[in-house]
Amino acid sequence: MKKILSILSIVLVTSLLTSCGDKQSEPIVAPPGMISLDLNNYGKPFVVFVPDTANTPFSIEENQSGALEIKVGKTFGICINEQAGDIAMKKEDLKGDDVNRFKSFLTDEPTAILWESEITAPEFHFLVNMKIGESDYCFEDIRSTENDPFTKEAIQKMFDSAKNIKEKKKDQPST
């Protein structure tokens, strides 16, 4: 009986030590049609999901203000700032804009807004604040005077991407 208890004790201790050991992080898996873009090389400890870039022009640029801009073709453009945006002030600005007239909020959360506005035709925009690690970030759509505004579907895809940012340590696998 003592021998059986000793063996069971060894098995129990071994299994407890194994389960408390260094676990490999789960790989970050992108949704269908998207890829995981690791931004650690740009000083951002996270992964953002972007449309598959295999057959589409793709760029990552740091602009003059220090924000990082990710563009995939003409249907995806996210700007990442290293501080949270002031959502209350943004809402006031939107409601007071006489040129790009505010229509409605499609999403209105404490850390994220997605809205419709109109100059000559409906357009859609978003702002998402995220705390990742010890830092605050603001994600917004890139606005261009050279291109047509993004469609509602494109903005929704960018909004969902920003809301699903995954923190990534340097040694964590991504797929």
C-alpha positions, -999 to +999 in steps of 0.1 A: +000+000+000+029+024+009+044+017-025+012+026-043+008+058-023+044+067-030+039+062-068+007+082-067+024+110-048+052+111-074+028+112-103+007+139-086+038+161-079+052+156-114+018+165-130+015+196-108+051+208-116+045+202-153+013+221-154+029+251-136+059+251-158+067+275-187+038+272-211+041+282-247+017+310-256-012+301-279-005+312-315-025+342-326-048+331-354-063+357-379-099+356-389-107+343-425-094+366-452-071+384-428-034+379-417-017+387-384+006+417-387+032+417-359+041+453-350+069+445-325+095+457-350+077+491-350+078+494-312+042+482-308+038+451-286+008+438-305-006+421-335-032+437-357-053+418-383-052+432-418-066+419-451-044+393-469-016+413-486-006+386-511-020+404-542-026+439-528-003+469-523+007+471-487+026+497-466+035+506-431+047+542-425+054+564-396+040+599-402+054+632-391+034+631-358+049+597-349+017+578-357+020+545-375-002+541-407-010+507-421-025+507-456-037+477-476-049+486-511-076+512-512-100+494-488-080+494-455-062+521-437-056+523-399-036+550-381-022+541-347-014+568-322+005+562-289-020+579-267-057+575-262-081+598-281-105+620-262-138+604-272-160+630-254-142+658-272-144+639-305-182+636-301-185+673-295-164+681-325-185+657-347-218+673-336-204+708-342-189+701-377-209+722-403-189+708-433-188+670-426-223+669-410-227+643-383-256+618-390-255+591-362-233+568-341-235+533-353-214+522-323-211+543-291-191+526-264-169+541-236-137+532-256-149+531-292-171+550-316-181+544-352-202+570-369-218+582-401-213+617-414-219+634-448-203+661-469-219+653-503-224+616-497-225+593-466-191+584-452-181+564-421-153+567-396-142+552-363-120+557-332-110+529-308-089+533-276-071+503-263-048+498-233-021+473-243+004+464-217+012+497-198+005+519-229-026+535-243-033+535-281-058+552-303-068+535-336-086+555-363-093+552-400-069+571-423-087+600-441-075+610-475-085+639-497-070+620-527-092+590-524-129+584-519-139+577-483-139+541-472-172+522-475-193+512-445-181+476-449-144+486-451-148+508-420-165+480-401-136+456-410-111+481-397-132+488-366-134+451-359-096+447-365-089+476-340-112+461-314-095+427-317-058+438-313-038+410-296-010+418-272+021+399-283+053+394-264+085+391-286+087+353-283+050+346-288+042+327-320+018+341-346+002+324-376 
